[in-house]
Amino acid sequence: MEVCGCWKRLLLLSLRLLFVVPAGLPVRSQGDSQSDNKVMDNITVRQGETVYLSCSQGDVVTHTAWLNRSSILYAGEDKWSVDPRVSLVTLNRDEFTIKIENVDMSDEGLFVCAVQTSSKPRTTSVHIIVQVPPKIVNFSKDLIVNEGSNVSLMCLATGKPEPAISWRMLSPSGDGPGSDEEYLEIPSISRQRAGEYECTAVNDIATDTKTVQLVVNYPPTVLEGRDVGVTLGQRGVLQCEADAVPEADFEWYRDDRRIFNGFDGIEIENSGALSKLTFFNVSEADYGNYTCIAINKLGSANTSIVLYEVIEPTSSTLLQGPGAVQDGNSGTSGTYTPISLLLIVALQLLLKF
């Protein structure tokens, strides 16, 4: 009966110690000078792994138990815990070992092995530290802003040890703003800062990453138009190119009159940042000044392009070689071919002799 009484006091003492002893401090018995208490080194385990808890028996053991912070897990071969992850590995006169599978943060804390021998009670305590890989739990969604706005991107992560957070710009250039904080602040953002950003959370266990797409809207800018020369009756194409986000819509005008696709045999083709105005059979009436306007919700820009006439060479001008001489008075021309020049030189030489 005395043994049973000592065993009950030992279990009560062990449970009391589980609540009051900080991790890593030696366990001292209270109320029983004959008890023997041992503190083992902390056990560090990663979340999801299996941990083995073992204590030595020795002497003649009458009772033995493994306890956690709030309850008895095993009393000898009898399982008291309802947790299916906890199981008995070894129980003999030398060793008492249990295991906990798929360890989670809830398992972190102090565990005690209580042993009642024929001579005196004994406890062995160990603190389990659970390491958790980082996980990004709160992250900014893809964002669309107007140029000049202040932008704040958020990346919050959990993990143990506490993960370090870093930001970097992935594309287009990879040399954009970065940060070692949970928040990436970009004041008065420009179009050059649009692209994909990556947040990385890292600790001693693993790394977690997420990316966010940042779109910057800005009004159109139009490249200066190039005038086009076309021969009467031929095909002519005027081109207008604009840089804008979102993409610009294009409008074409001749003087104050807007030109629509199919009007007077004219075709308008828009493809992304480029608009083409095509004349399939240029007439005299088509020559002149045209205006291209690029428009999006933030503004507009325009450029002017001239369609001018190119005169085809006539048959008479084609016959005149590079040695042709124009008579400024009569308007007639005389042509001296290379053969004629040779004959003149030869005649002059003969006259000298």
CORDACOR-V446650 format. One record per helix or strand of 2 or more residues. SS is the DSSP state (helix for helix, strand for strand). FROM is the first residue (numbers start at 1). LEN is the number of residues. Records with the same first field share a line. If there is no record, write none. Layout:
SS->FROM-LEN + FROM-LEN
//
This chain:
helix->2-19 + 105-3 + 191-3 + 263-3 + 284-3 + 315-5 + 338-15
strand->36-4 + 43-4 + 51-6 + 61-7 + 72-4 + 78-2 + 86-6 + 95-6 + 109-9 + 121-19 + 143-4 + 151-10 + 164-8 + 183-4 + 195-8 + 207-16 + 228-3 + 236-10 + 249-6 + 257-3 + 266-6 + 274-6 + 288-9 + 299-11 + 324-3 + 333-3
//
